[in-house]
């Protein structure tokens, strides 16, 4: 049995972590090994540097930031490949599409952002939890990082996500609804995916 990679994307506070954790529990009840992987992974050397930059301790341009985000995923690539080979279902809280969404929103080239990630395994399913930037701000009123404070940027990020979500392998869900309403749609999609694999 081959593994599966499921990615959750969307603005901060869209419910990605909550829904990803729910999927891990659900998949395990079906007898499949399942792991949650979150990006950025702040436990690595590159992840630590990303955290410093997000909280104003370092100043990098958008291109350098995206290179660090992508490098952070490459740090985890060998481990993730081994899990997938074992048949594990991997659930990612953010993955490839985040760099494209945030990078394009800051004026970077989408083709370049895809190209530097071409050796990372693509998701079998990407679930976009779509919310308005204003909702993201309302849900987290304190402790926002540099991106979370910029409504204009978040609007461009949302539009990039919506453009990407027109591709095959994406499911867009209205993240403005209650947690349980979103969860029902997520579980239905995961059930369908598991049935095929």
HELIX and SHEET records of a PDB file:
HELIX    1   1 UNK A   16  UNK A   29  1                                  14    
HELIX    2   2 UNK A   45  UNK A   54  1                                  10    
HELIX    3   3 UNK A   62  UNK A   85  1                                  24    
HELIX    4   4 UNK A   96  UNK A  105  1                                  10    
HELIX    5   5 UNK A  110  UNK A  115  1                                   6    
HELIX    6   6 UNK A  133  UNK A  139  1                                   7    
HELIX    7   7 UNK A  151  UNK A  164  1                                  14    
HELIX    8   8 UNK A  179  UNK A  196  1                                  18    
SHEET    1   A 5 UNK A  34  UNK A  38  0                                        
SHEET    2   A 5 UNK A  89  UNK A  93  1                                        
SHEET    3   A 5 UNK A   4  UNK A   9  1                                        
SHEET    4   A 5 UNK A 125  UNK A 130  1                                        
SHEET    5   A 5 UNK A 170  UNK A 174  1                                        
END                                                                             
